[in-house]
Each structure stands twice: as C-alpha cells, then as structure tokens.
C-alpha cells in the first residue's frame, strides 16, 4: 500500500496543527492523528516533527489570525 505523499510531509501536519490555540487542543489533534496512522512509521515521524514545531511556535506566542 502506497502512502499518500502528503501524510509523510511535516508541513502537511504543521498546517493542521496550527489550528490548535493551546496545548490541550494540540495534544488531542496529535493523539487522533497517531491513532489514525500508527501503522506507518513515516507518517508518525512527520506528525511528531510537526508537533514539536507547533509546540515551539506556541511557546513563542505565534498563533494564526483568522
């Protein structure tokens, strides 16, 4: 089974995780993504990297304006 290339791209997940405005929301989003894709290590790695970057952004106070 070939993975959708987007799913292994950190930026794909980062765009999704940027909707999170607090740590709890980010945690829930990451947990759901991991639950949905835990069988694909490349996807899990991309999710983890995006989570780390989003945590840094939130620590620096960087949020999206709607």
NORCOR-V823617 format. One record per residue. N is the residue number from 1. SS is DSSP state (h for helix, s for strand, l for the rest). Layout:
N/SS + N/SS
This chain:
1/l + 2/l + 3/l + 4/l + 5/h + 6/h + 7/h + 8/h + 9/l + 10/h + 11/h + 12/h + 13/h + 14/h + 15/h + 16/h + 17/h + 18/l + 19/l + 20/l + 21/l + 22/l + 23/h + 24/h + 25/h + 26/h + 27/h + 28/h + 29/h + 30/h + 31/h + 32/h + 33/h + 34/h + 35/h + 36/h + 37/h + 38/l + 39/l + 40/l + 41/h + 42/h + 43/h + 44/h + 45/h + 46/h + 47/h + 48/h + 49/h + 50/h + 51/h + 52/h + 53/h + 54/h + 55/h + 56/h + 57/h + 58/h + 59/h + 60/l + 61/l + 62/l + 63/l + 64/l + 65/l + 66/l
